[in-house]
């Protein structure tokens, strides 16, 4: 039974958060980073939402790319950012 719960993790659907304004904490540009970050957040028991979205990338030749955008409830933002840093990720910072 515990394994069935663990397999679900704490990745949530948008409906779980309702009308809450979520905070962007990370943009994964590679699938391997997104998968690793999911394990990290699940291990820390942080509820999160991940959605694909577009971002601009490249230095010389700018292009539009798709990444995995990770959002959390503002109440758990500090925990999520600390967890990301401890795992070697650089959290997204607004400009």
C-alpha positions as CSV (number, residue, x, y, z in Angstrom):
1,X,0.0,0.0,0.0
2,X,2.7,2.5,0.8
3,X,4.3,1.9,-2.6
4,X,1.1,2.8,-4.3
5,X,1.1,6.2,-2.5
6,X,4.8,6.7,-3.2
7,X,4.3,6.2,-6.9
8,X,1.8,9.0,-7.0
9,X,4.2,11.4,-5.3
10,X,3.1,15.0,-4.7
11,X,2.8,16.1,-8.3
12,X,-0.6,17.7,-8.5
13,X,-3.1,18.7,-11.2
14,X,-4.1,22.3,-11.6
15,X,-7.5,21.6,-10.0
16,X,-5.8,20.7,-6.7
17,X,-4.6,24.3,-6.3
18,X,-8.0,25.9,-7.2
19,X,-7.8,29.6,-7.7
20,X,-4.5,30.0,-5.8
21,X,-1.8,32.1,-7.5
22,X,1.2,29.7,-7.8
23,X,4.8,30.7,-7.8
24,X,7.3,29.6,-10.5
25,X,10.3,28.1,-8.9
26,X,12.1,26.4,-11.8
27,X,12.2,26.0,-15.5
28,X,13.6,22.6,-16.6
29,X,15.1,22.9,-20.1
30,X,16.0,19.2,-20.4
31,X,13.8,16.2,-19.7
32,X,16.5,14.7,-17.4
33,X,16.5,17.8,-15.2
34,X,12.7,17.7,-15.0
35,X,12.6,14.1,-14.0
36,X,15.3,14.5,-11.4
37,X,13.6,17.6,-10.0
38,X,10.3,15.7,-9.7
39,X,12.1,13.1,-7.6
40,X,13.6,15.7,-5.4
41,X,10.4,17.6,-4.7
42,X,8.5,14.3,-4.1
43,X,11.2,13.2,-1.7
44,X,10.8,16.5,0.2
45,X,7.0,16.1,0.2
46,X,6.4,19.4,-1.6
47,X,3.2,19.7,-3.6
48,X,4.0,21.1,-7.0
49,X,2.5,21.6,-10.5
50,X,4.5,21.0,-13.6
51,X,3.3,22.3,-17.0
52,X,5.0,22.6,-20.4
53,X,5.4,26.2,-21.6
54,X,7.6,28.2,-24.0
55,X,10.7,30.1,-23.1
56,X,13.3,32.0,-25.2
57,X,16.7,30.4,-25.4
58,X,20.0,30.8,-27.1
59,X,22.6,33.6,-27.0
60,X,23.5,34.3,-30.6
61,X,20.5,32.7,-32.3
62,X,17.4,33.2,-30.1
63,X,14.7,30.6,-30.4
64,X,11.5,29.6,-28.7
65,X,11.8,26.3,-26.9
66,X,9.5,24.2,-24.6
67,X,10.4,23.5,-21.0
68,X,8.8,22.1,-17.9
69,X,7.7,24.9,-15.6
70,X,7.5,24.0,-11.9
71,X,5.1,25.9,-9.7
72,X,4.4,25.7,-6.0
73,X,2.0,27.2,-3.5
74,X,3.5,30.4,-2.0
75,X,3.2,28.9,1.5
76,X,5.8,26.2,0.5
77,X,8.0,28.4,-1.7
78,X,10.8,28.8,0.7
79,X,11.0,25.1,1.4
80,X,10.9,24.3,-2.4
81,X,13.7,26.8,-3.1
82,X,15.8,25.5,-0.3
83,X,15.2,21.9,-1.5
84,X,16.2,22.9,-5.1
85,X,19.4,24.5,-3.9
86,X,20.3,21.5,-1.7
87,X,19.9,19.2,-4.8
88,X,22.1,21.5,-7.0
89,X,19.4,23.3,-8.9
90,X,19.3,27.1,-9.3
91,X,15.8,28.2,-8.5
92,X,14.1,30.6,-11.0
93,X,14.3,34.2,-9.9
94,X,12.2,37.0,-11.3
95,X,14.1,39.8,-13.0
